Amino acid sequence: MSWKLEGSYIETCSCDVVCPCTASLDFGATLDRCRVTLVFNVKDGEIEGTDVSGLTVAAVADTPKVMSDGNWRLGVFIDAAASDEQAEKLGGVFSGA
């Protein structure tokens, strides 16, 4: 899947003030698991030729202490303004599908 997205994002997680995962997914979270929310505002972008500019995506994840161990639980929320095609493409990028 080819894509290019530009914009901004904000995140918050259950770790201490400086989240170790920011430096590397191989570093362990502060607690037994990492619970993180990330919100992406796509200023300009396309996914496989579909324009997704101006849309917002939020991802909520519950991961093991070491994120690179895998086995994440992930929920993705797509902007209500997205068409079905845009939502499908954004879901693919942000879910890792």
Residue frames relative to the residue before (quaternion, step in Angstrom):
aa qw qx qy qz dx dy dz
M 1.0000 0.0000 0.0000 0.0000 0.00 0.00 0.00
S 0.1913 -0.7819 0.5840 0.1047 3.59 -0.72 1.05
W 0.1290 0.7900 -0.5887 0.1125 3.56 -0.97 0.88
K 0.0538 -0.7481 0.6594 0.0516 3.52 -1.34 0.44
L 0.0180 0.8011 -0.5941 0.0703 3.54 -0.69 1.16
E 0.0485 -0.7684 0.6377 0.0230 3.56 -1.06 0.81
G 0.3699 0.7180 -0.5317 0.2549 3.55 -1.01 0.77
S 0.5100 -0.6170 0.4880 0.3478 3.53 -1.10 -0.71
Y 0.0753 -0.7889 0.6059 0.0696 3.53 -1.27 0.31
I 0.1603 -0.7418 0.6411 0.1141 3.51 -1.34 0.37
E 0.0520 -0.8028 0.5931 0.0324 3.55 -1.09 0.64
T 0.0563 -0.7511 0.6553 0.0575 3.49 -1.31 0.41
C 0.0173 -0.8106 0.5853 -0.0100 3.56 -1.02 0.75
S 0.6462 -0.5558 0.3839 0.3552 3.52 -1.35 0.14
C 0.4976 0.6590 -0.4273 0.3681 3.61 1.25 0.04
D 0.6751 -0.4356 0.3846 0.4545 3.53 -1.35 0.02
V 0.8038 -0.3309 0.1937 0.4549 3.57 -1.33 0.12
V 0.7697 0.2071 -0.1380 0.5879 3.61 0.86 -0.87
C 0.3001 -0.7796 0.5286 0.1507 3.55 -0.45 1.25
P 0.4427 -0.7105 0.4756 0.2700 3.64 -0.70 1.02
C 0.6037 0.5987 -0.3498 0.3933 3.60 1.11 -0.67
T 0.5417 0.6207 -0.4008 0.4008 3.59 1.20 -0.44
A 0.6890 0.4602 -0.2712 0.4899 3.58 1.07 -0.75
S 0.7840 -0.1579 0.1370 0.5845 3.59 1.00 -0.82
L 0.4706 -0.6711 0.4965 0.2857 3.57 -1.00 0.80
D 0.5913 0.5708 -0.3581 0.4431 3.59 1.31 -0.14
F 0.5806 0.5488 -0.3840 0.4629 3.61 1.24 -0.21
G 0.4698 -0.6982 0.4687 0.2687 3.55 -1.01 0.77
A 0.5354 -0.6046 0.4898 0.3284 3.53 -1.19 0.63
T 0.6582 -0.5164 0.3763 0.3982 3.56 -1.26 0.37
L 0.7698 0.2803 -0.1416 0.5557 3.59 0.97 -0.89
D 0.7542 -0.3896 0.2713 0.4537 3.60 -1.28 -0.15
R 0.7794 0.1113 -0.0519 0.6143 3.57 1.18 -0.61
C 0.3316 -0.6950 0.5852 0.2543 3.56 -1.27 0.26
R 0.0712 -0.7573 0.6488 0.0236 3.53 -0.89 0.99
V 0.0362 0.8384 -0.5305 0.1198 3.52 -0.39 1.29
T 0.1335 -0.7443 0.6491 0.0828 3.53 -1.23 0.69
L 0.0422 -0.7869 0.6154 -0.0139 3.56 -0.86 1.02
V 0.0841 -0.7846 0.6133 0.0356 3.58 -0.92 0.90
F 0.1331 -0.8027 0.5810 0.0176 3.55 -0.74 1.14
N 0.1387 -0.7508 0.6412 0.0771 3.57 -0.91 0.97
V 0.2106 -0.7937 0.5622 0.0977 3.57 -0.40 1.24
K 0.2503 -0.7801 0.5594 0.1258 3.57 -0.43 1.23
D 0.7836 -0.0484 0.0994 0.6114 3.54 0.92 -1.00
G 0.3671 0.7562 -0.4978 0.2132 3.58 -0.84 0.82
E 0.1003 -0.7659 0.6307 0.0753 3.47 -1.38 0.32
I 0.1587 -0.7527 0.6345 0.0760 3.50 -1.22 0.68
E 0.8270 -0.1521 0.0397 0.5397 3.55 -0.51 1.25
G 0.7621 -0.3987 0.1896 0.4735 3.56 0.90 0.99
T 0.6066 0.5342 -0.3616 0.4648 3.61 1.25 -0.04
D 0.3778 -0.7305 0.5264 0.2157 3.59 -0.72 1.09
V 0.0353 -0.8014 0.5970 -0.0120 3.58 -0.84 1.03
S 0.2762 0.7925 -0.4964 0.2217 3.57 1.26 0.43
G 0.8223 0.2817 -0.2051 0.4500 3.54 -1.13 0.74
L 0.6046 0.5675 -0.3580 0.4293 3.59 1.24 0.11
T 0.2932 -0.7465 0.5763 0.1572 3.56 -1.27 0.48
V 0.0806 -0.7727 0.6293 0.0204 3.54 -1.11 0.82
A 0.1013 -0.7699 0.6264 0.0681 3.57 -1.03 0.79
A 0.1054 -0.7719 0.6247 0.0527 3.55 -1.06 0.82
V 0.1104 -0.7651 0.6333 0.0372 3.55 -0.97 0.95
A 0.0023 0.8296 -0.5559 0.0531 3.58 -0.68 1.10
D 0.1429 -0.7120 0.6799 0.1012 3.49 -1.33 0.59
T 0.0039 0.8360 -0.5445 0.0682 3.57 -0.42 1.22
P 0.6033 -0.5140 0.4385 0.4237 3.57 -1.26 0.24
K 0.7221 -0.4224 0.3160 0.4476 3.57 -1.28 0.25
V 0.7466 0.2313 -0.1379 0.6083 3.59 1.00 -0.88
M 0.3990 -0.7706 0.4460 0.2194 3.58 -0.30 1.28
S 0.6600 0.5283 -0.3204 0.4274 3.59 0.99 -0.78
D 0.5091 0.6284 -0.4298 0.4014 3.62 1.25 -0.05
G 0.4357 -0.7155 0.4465 0.3144 3.59 1.25 -0.31
N 0.6645 0.5232 -0.3802 0.3745 3.55 -1.30 -0.46
W 0.2147 0.7854 -0.5390 0.2160 3.57 0.93 0.98
R 0.2258 -0.6712 0.6722 0.2160 3.50 -1.35 0.35
L 0.0067 -0.8335 0.5466 -0.0806 3.55 -0.64 1.15
G 0.0686 -0.7593 0.6456 0.0436 3.52 -1.08 0.83
V 0.1340 -0.7921 0.5932 0.0520 3.57 -0.95 0.87
F 0.1439 -0.7746 0.6138 0.0510 3.55 -0.90 1.02
I 0.1789 -0.7996 0.5708 0.0533 3.56 -0.72 1.13
D 0.6244 -0.5612 0.4152 0.3504 3.55 -1.09 0.85
A 0.4871 -0.6793 0.4718 0.2806 3.60 -0.88 0.96
A 0.6187 0.5571 -0.3399 0.4374 3.60 1.20 -0.44
A 0.5367 0.6374 -0.4031 0.3784 3.62 1.24 -0.25
S 0.4515 -0.6386 0.5460 0.3002 3.55 -1.13 0.71
D 0.6878 -0.4515 0.3472 0.4500 3.59 -1.25 0.16
E 0.6580 0.5104 -0.3081 0.4600 3.58 0.96 -0.88
Q 0.6579 0.5001 -0.3087 0.4710 3.60 0.91 -0.89
A 0.6543 0.5182 -0.3109 0.4545 3.58 0.94 -0.88
E 0.6425 0.5217 -0.3194 0.4615 3.58 0.97 -0.83
K 0.6786 0.4863 -0.2898 0.4680 3.59 0.91 -0.93
L 0.6657 0.4910 -0.3053 0.4718 3.61 0.90 -0.90
G 0.6299 0.5377 -0.3286 0.4541 3.57 0.99 -0.79
G 0.6458 0.5283 -0.3124 0.4541 3.57 1.02 -0.78
V 0.6783 0.4821 -0.2913 0.4718 3.58 0.93 -0.88
F 0.7781 0.3935 -0.2056 0.4442 3.56 0.70 -1.06
S 0.6665 0.4532 -0.3225 0.4963 3.61 1.19 -0.16
G 0.4687 -0.6836 0.4386 0.3474 3.57 1.25 -0.27
A 0.3873 0.7487 -0.4632 0.2736 3.58 1.26 0.22
